[in-house]
């Protein structure tokens, strides 16, 4: 799939969704480190290649340390952080306006959890004609079977599903 993945950097954005202490913390420590390392590799390369990064955080009620974006993938100064109150970011943030203002037509998605924010974002974005790339190993779900079904059966119907390594290769192509 990566061989076919072609990106227009000026029309693509990386959405990192719900990488917050509480969500990351529900997985074993070794897995957390691997997940955060892959996410960081994507973020670093996107920034180097001039691909914008937009953070989506879920905050319902009072802000607490467990609701903070995980320090390992914290936004850089100037990067947009949108706060949502529902599973997906479109219905309760100005994400659509931000994407339109930058003429973005392709979304590369990373998120916790696949059956929550990622699924909701795929469905909404597909219905509004965005091209979608799901970074399969930068999306996780507490239910391994749900993760497998989404990545292998559901998301490929509406998105290009690739690994972080495959996405990095595509970012590096000129």
C-alpha positions as a Markdown table, in Angstrom:
| # | Residue | x | y | z |
|---|---|---|---|---|
| 1 | Unk | 0.0 | 0.0 | 0.0 |
| 2 | Unk | 2.9 | 2.4 | 0.8 |
| 3 | Unk | 4.1 | 2.1 | -2.8 |
| 4 | Unk | 0.8 | 3.7 | -4.0 |
| 5 | Unk | 0.6 | 6.3 | -1.2 |
| 6 | Unk | 1.3 | 9.7 | -2.7 |
| 7 | Unk | 1.0 | 12.9 | -0.6 |
| 8 | Unk | 0.6 | 16.5 | -1.4 |
| 9 | Unk | 2.2 | 18.0 | 1.6 |
| 10 | Unk | 0.5 | 21.3 | 1.2 |
| 11 | Unk | -2.9 | 19.7 | 1.3 |
| 12 | Unk | -2.3 | 17.1 | 4.1 |
| 13 | Unk | -2.5 | 17.4 | 7.8 |
| 14 | Unk | -1.7 | 15.0 | 10.6 |
| 15 | Unk | -4.4 | 14.7 | 13.2 |
| 16 | Unk | -3.3 | 13.3 | 16.5 |
| 17 | Unk | -6.3 | 12.6 | 18.6 |
| 18 | Unk | -6.8 | 11.8 | 22.3 |
| 19 | Unk | -3.1 | 11.0 | 23.0 |
| 20 | Unk | -3.8 | 12.1 | 26.6 |
| 21 | Unk | -2.4 | 10.7 | 29.8 |
| 22 | Unk | -5.6 | 8.8 | 30.7 |
| 23 | Unk | -6.0 | 7.2 | 27.3 |
| 24 | Unk | -2.3 | 6.3 | 26.8 |
| 25 | Unk | -2.2 | 5.0 | 30.4 |
| 26 | Unk | -4.7 | 2.2 | 29.8 |
| 27 | Unk | -2.1 | 0.2 | 27.9 |
| 28 | Unk | 1.0 | -1.7 | 29.3 |
| 29 | Unk | 4.1 | 0.5 | 29.7 |
| 30 | Unk | 6.1 | -1.3 | 27.0 |
| 31 | Unk | 3.3 | -0.8 | 24.5 |
| 32 | Unk | 3.0 | 2.9 | 25.5 |
| 33 | Unk | 6.7 | 3.5 | 24.8 |
| 34 | Unk | 6.4 | 1.8 | 21.4 |
| 35 | Unk | 3.2 | 3.7 | 20.5 |
| 36 | Unk | 4.6 | 7.1 | 21.6 |
| 37 | Unk | 7.9 | 6.4 | 19.7 |
| 38 | Unk | 6.0 | 5.7 | 16.5 |
| 39 | Unk | 3.8 | 8.8 | 17.0 |
| 40 | Unk | 6.8 | 10.9 | 17.6 |
| 41 | Unk | 8.5 | 9.7 | 14.5 |
| 42 | Unk | 5.4 | 10.7 | 12.5 |
| 43 | Unk | 5.2 | 14.1 | 14.2 |
| 44 | Unk | 8.9 | 14.9 | 13.7 |
| 45 | Unk | 8.9 | 14.0 | 10.0 |
| 46 | Unk | 5.6 | 15.8 | 9.3 |
| 47 | Unk | 7.0 | 18.9 | 10.9 |
| 48 | Unk | 10.3 | 18.6 | 8.9 |
| 49 | Unk | 8.3 | 18.2 | 5.7 |
| 50 | Unk | 6.1 | 21.1 | 6.4 |
| 51 | Unk | 2.9 | 19.0 | 7.0 |
| 52 | Unk | 0.8 | 20.7 | 9.7 |
| 53 | Unk | 0.0 | 18.8 | 12.9 |
| 54 | Unk | -3.3 | 19.4 | 14.6 |
| 55 | Unk | -4.0 | 18.1 | 18.1 |
| 56 | Unk | -7.4 | 17.0 | 19.2 |
| 57 | Unk | -8.0 | 16.6 | 22.9 |
| 58 | Unk | -11.1 | 15.3 | 24.7 |
| 59 | Unk | -12.1 | 17.3 | 27.7 |
| 60 | Unk | -15.5 | 16.9 | 29.3 |
| 61 | Unk | -15.6 | 18.9 | 32.5 |
| 62 | Unk | -12.7 | 20.1 | 34.6 |
| 63 | Unk | -9.1 | 19.9 | 33.3 |
| 64 | Unk | -7.0 | 17.5 | 35.3 |
| 65 | Unk | -3.5 | 16.1 | 34.8 |
| 66 | Unk | -4.9 | 12.8 | 33.4 |
| 67 | Unk | -6.7 | 14.9 | 30.7 |
| 68 | Unk | -3.5 | 16.6 | 29.5 |
| 69 | Unk | -1.8 | 15.6 | 26.2 |
| 70 | Unk | 0.9 | 13.1 | 27.0 |
| 71 | Unk | 4.2 | 14.9 | 27.5 |
| 72 | Unk | 6.0 | 12.6 | 25.0 |
| 73 | Unk | 3.9 | 13.9 | 22.1 |
| 74 | Unk | 3.2 | 17.4 | 23.4 |
| 75 | Unk | 2.3 | 20.1 | 20.8 |
| 76 | Unk | 5.0 | 22.5 | 19.7 |
| 77 | Unk | 4.5 | 26.3 | 20.0 |
| 78 | Unk | 2.1 | 27.4 | 17.3 |
| 79 | Unk | 0.5 | 24.0 | 16.7 |
| 80 | Unk | -3.3 | 24.0 | 16.9 |
| 81 | Unk | -4.9 | 22.2 | 19.8 |
| 82 | Unk | -8.7 | 21.8 | 19.5 |
| 83 | Unk | -10.8 | 20.6 | 22.4 |
| 84 | Unk | -13.7 | 18.4 | 21.7 |
| 85 | Unk | -16.5 | 17.2 | 23.9 |
| 86 | Unk | -17.7 | 14.3 | 21.8 |
| 87 | Unk | -16.0 | 11.2 | 20.3 |
| 88 | Unk | -15.2 | 12.9 | 17.0 |
| 89 | Unk | -13.7 | 16.3 | 16.5 |
| 90 | Unk | -15.9 | 17.7 | 13.7 |
| 91 | Unk | -19.2 | 18.2 | 15.6 |
| 92 | Unk | -17.8 | 20.2 | 18.6 |
| 93 | Unk | -14.7 | 22.0 | 17.3 |
| 94 | Unk | -13.9 | 24.4 | 14.4 |
| 95 | Unk | -11.8 | 21.7 | 12.7 |
| 96 | Unk | -13.7 | 22.0 | 9.5 |
| 97 | Unk | -13.1 | 25.7 | 9.3 |
| 98 | Unk | -9.4 | 25.3 | 10.0 |
| 99 | Unk | -9.0 | 22.6 | 7.3 |
| 100 | Unk | -10.9 | 24.7 | 4.7 |
| 101 | Unk | -8.8 | 27.8 | 5.5 |
| 102 | Unk | -5.6 | 25.9 | 4.8 |
| 103 | Unk | -7.1 | 24.1 | 1.7 |
| 104 | Unk | -6.5 | 20.7 | 3.3 |
| 105 | Unk | -8.0 | 17.7 | 1.5 |
| 106 | Unk | -6.1 | 14.8 | 3.1 |
| 107 | Unk | -6.2 | 13.8 | 6.8 |
| 108 | Unk | -3.6 | 11.4 | 8.3 |
| 109 | Unk | -5.1 | 10.0 | 11.5 |
| 110 | Unk | -3.5 | 8.8 | 14.7 |
| 111 | Unk | -5.8 | 8.3 | 17.7 |
| 112 | Unk | -6.8 | 6.5 | 20.9 |
| 113 | Unk | -9.2 | 4.8 | 20.5 |
| 114 | Unk | -9.8 | 3.3 | 17.1 |
| 115 | Unk | -13.5 | 2.6 | 17.9 |
| 116 | Unk | -14.0 | 6.1 | 19.3 |
| 117 | Unk | -12.3 | 9.2 | 17.8 |
| 118 | Unk | -10.8 | 7.4 | 14.8 |
| 119 | Unk | -14.0 | 5.7 | 13.7 |
| 120 | Unk | -16.0 | 8.9 | 14.2 |
| 121 | Unk | -13.5 | 11.0 | 12.3 |
| 122 | Unk | -13.2 | 8.5 | 9.4 |
| 123 | Unk | -17.0 | 8.4 | 9.0 |
| 124 | Unk | -17.5 | 12.2 | 9.1 |
| 125 | Unk | -14.5 | 13.1 | 7.0 |
| 126 | Unk | -15.3 | 10.5 | 4.4 |
| 127 | Unk | -18.9 | 11.8 | 4.2 |
| 128 | Unk | -17.4 | 15.3 | 3.6 |
| 129 | Unk | -15.0 | 14.2 | 0.9 |
| 130 | Unk | -11.7 | 14.2 | 2.6 |
| 131 | Unk | -9.0 | 11.7 | 1.6 |
| 132 | Unk | -8.1 | 9.6 | 4.6 |
| 133 | Unk | -5.0 | 7.9 | 5.7 |
| 134 | Unk | -5.2 | 5.8 | 8.9 |
| 135 | Unk | -1.9 | 5.0 | 10.6 |
| 136 | Unk | -2.7 | 1.6 | 11.8 |
| 137 | Unk | 0.0 | 1.3 | 14.4 |
| 138 | Unk | -0.5 | 4.8 | 15.7 |
| 139 | Unk | -4.2 | 4.0 | 16.4 |
| 140 | Unk | -5.1 | 1.7 | 19.2 |
| 141 | Unk | -8.2 | 0.3 | 20.9 |
| 142 | Unk | -8.5 | -1.4 | 24.2 |
| 143 | Unk | -10.3 | -4.3 | 22.4 |
| 144 | Unk | -7.7 | -6.1 | 20.2 |
| 145 | Unk | -10.5 | -7.8 | 18.1 |
| 146 | Unk | -12.2 | -4.4 | 17.5 |
| 147 | Unk | -8.8 | -3.0 | 16.5 |
| 148 | Unk | -8.2 | -5.8 | 14.0 |
| 149 | Unk | -11.6 | -5.6 | 12.4 |
| 150 | Unk | -11.5 | -1.8 | 12.0 |
| 151 | Unk | -8.0 | -1.8 | 10.5 |
| 152 | Unk | -8.5 | -4.8 | 8.2 |
| 153 | Unk | -12.1 | -4.7 | 7.3 |
| 154 | Unk | -13.9 | -1.4 | 8.0 |
| 155 | Unk | -11.4 | 1.4 | 7.5 |
| 156 | Unk | -10.0 | 0.2 | 4.2 |
| 157 | Unk | -13.4 | 0.8 | 2.6 |
| 158 | Unk | -13.0 | 4.5 | 3.2 |
| 159 | Unk | -9.3 | 5.2 | 3.9 |
| 160 | Unk | -5.8 | 4.1 | 3.0 |
| 161 | Unk | -4.6 | 2.1 | 6.0 |
| 162 | Unk | -0.8 | 2.1 | 6.4 |
| 163 | Unk | 1.8 | 1.7 | 9.2 |
| 164 | Unk | 3.7 | 4.6 | 10.5 |
| 165 | Unk | 6.8 | 3.4 | 8.7 |
| 166 | Unk | 4.9 | 3.3 | 5.4 |
| 167 | Unk | 3.6 | 6.8 | 6.0 |
| 168 | Unk | 7.1 | 8.0 | 6.8 |
| 169 | Unk | 8.3 | 6.6 | 3.5 |
| 170 | Unk | 5.6 | 8.4 | 1.6 |
| 171 | Unk | 6.4 | 11.7 | 3.4 |
| 172 | Unk | 10.0 | 11.3 | 2.3 |
| 173 | Unk | 9.2 | 10.8 | -1.4 |
| 174 | Unk | 9.6 | 13.8 | -3.7 |
